Amino acid sequence: EINKRLQRVVMIIKLLADQVLILETMTPMDFMDFRDHLSTASGFQSLQFRLLENKLGLKTEHRVRYNRSHYREVYKNKEDEFAQLVKSEEEPSLCDLIQSWLERTPGLDESGFSFTKKYQTTVNRLLEDILKDAESEPNTQVKETLVSSYKKKREQYDTIFDVEKHNALIARGERRFSFGALQGALMISLYREEPLFHLPHQVLQALMDIDSLITKWRYNHVLLVQRMLGSSQIGTGGSSGYHYLRSTLSERYKVFLDLFNISTFLIPRDMLPPLTSEMKSTLKSWRDNTL
C-alpha cells in the first residue's frame, strides 16, 4: 500500500513538472498581459508548497533565506497559515518516518547477521587490493594518481563506518539520514534481490523519483521565469525572482540526498558478504509494515 501511494505521488508530481512545458508556449508579451492580475501571488511561495516541503522533510537550516529572512516571515500576519507551518515542522516528516523504518532493517543488529561488520571487512579487502595495484604501478605519475584515488576512497568509506565522521557530514549539511538509517538503506540496496527487500528497494527508488521530479519542477520553473521575466525583475511573490529560484536548485533542497549517494558505496555482487542460513530464512519471512 505504501509503495502504491508513493507511485501515485510520483505520477502527480510528474504531471505538475510537465505542466510548465505548456506555460513555456507563451511569449513574454503574453505573460505581461496578465502578470499584474497575479498581484503578490506566487505558487512557489504558496502555503501548500511550503507544507509539502516540510512534510517531505526539508529542514529550515537547508533552505535559502527568503529576502534574508526566515521563510515563515511571509506568513507572520496570517495566524492560521503560520500555525500550519509550525505544526508541519514539529510533526514527524516522511523523511523521519523512513529513517525510523530503515533503522529496523533486519541484519543490522550486531548480535545477529551484523551486516556493517561483514561489509566493512569486505570493503577493507577491496581497498587493500586497490592499494596493492597502485603501489605496483611502474609509472610514477600514474602511481601518484592511483594512490590519491585510493586515499579518497578510504576517506569516503570511513564516513560510513565511523559515527562521528558521519555526524560531521550531517552537521555540514552533506548528509540527512541517521547512521543506522544509512546502513539500512545500504543493506537493502546491496541485497535488493532477496524476496523481502524487493518492496523496500522500490520504496527507496520512489523516494528518489519524488526528489528528482521536484528538482525538475524547480528547474523548469527557473527557466520559465528567466524566459518570461529575464534575470533582473522581482518575482510576483516579492523575491529576487530568477536568482532566488536558481539558488533553490542546489543539493541542500534534496530531502533524500543520501539515497542518491548510496551508489558510492556499492560493491560487486560477487564480493557481497554471504547471507547465513538464518538470515536467508529471516528475509523470506520478516514483516514490518509500521512505516
Stockholm file with secondary structure:
# STOCKHOLM 1.0

chainA/1-291         EINKRLQRVVMIIKLLADQVLILETMTPMDFMDFRDHLSTASGFQSLQFRLLENKLGLKTEHRVRYNRSHYREVYKNKEDEFAQLVKSEEEPSLCDLIQSWLERTPGLDESGFSFTKKYQTTVNRLLEDILKDAESEPNTQVKETLVSSYKKKREQYDTIFDVEKHNALIARGERRFSFGALQGALMISLYREEPLFHLPHQVLQALMDIDSLITKWRYNHVLLVQRMLGSSQIGTGGSSGYHYLRSTLSERYKVFLDLFNISTFLIPRDMLPPLTSEMKSTLKSWRDNTL
#=GR chainA/1-291 SS CHHHHHHHHHHHHHHHHHHHHHHTTSCHHHHHHHHHHHTTCCSTTCHHHHHHHHHHTCCGGGSCCBTTBCGGGGGTTCHHHHHHHHHHHHSCCHHHHHHHHHTTCTTCCTTTTCHHHHHHHHHHHHHHHHHHHHHTCSSHHHHHHHHHHHHHHHHHHHHHHCHHHHHHHHHTTSCCSCHHHHHHHHHHHHTTTSGGGHHHHHHHHHHHHHHHHHHHHHHHHHHHHHHHHTTTSCCTTSSCTHHHHHHTTSGGGCTTHHHHHGGGGCCCGGGSCCCCHHHHHHHHHCCCCCC
#=GC SS_cons         CHHHHHHHHHHHHHHHHHHHHHHTTSCHHHHHHHHHHHTTCCSTTCHHHHHHHHHHTCCGGGSCCBTTBCGGGGGTTCHHHHHHHHHHHHSCCHHHHHHHHHTTCTTCCTTTTCHHHHHHHHHHHHHHHHHHHHHTCSSHHHHHHHHHHHHHHHHHHHHHHCHHHHHHHHHTTSCCSCHHHHHHHHHHHHTTTSGGGHHHHHHHHHHHHHHHHHHHHHHHHHHHHHHHHTTTSCCTTSSCTHHHHHHTTSGGGCTTHHHHHGGGGCCCGGGSCCCCHHHHHHHHHCCCCCC
//
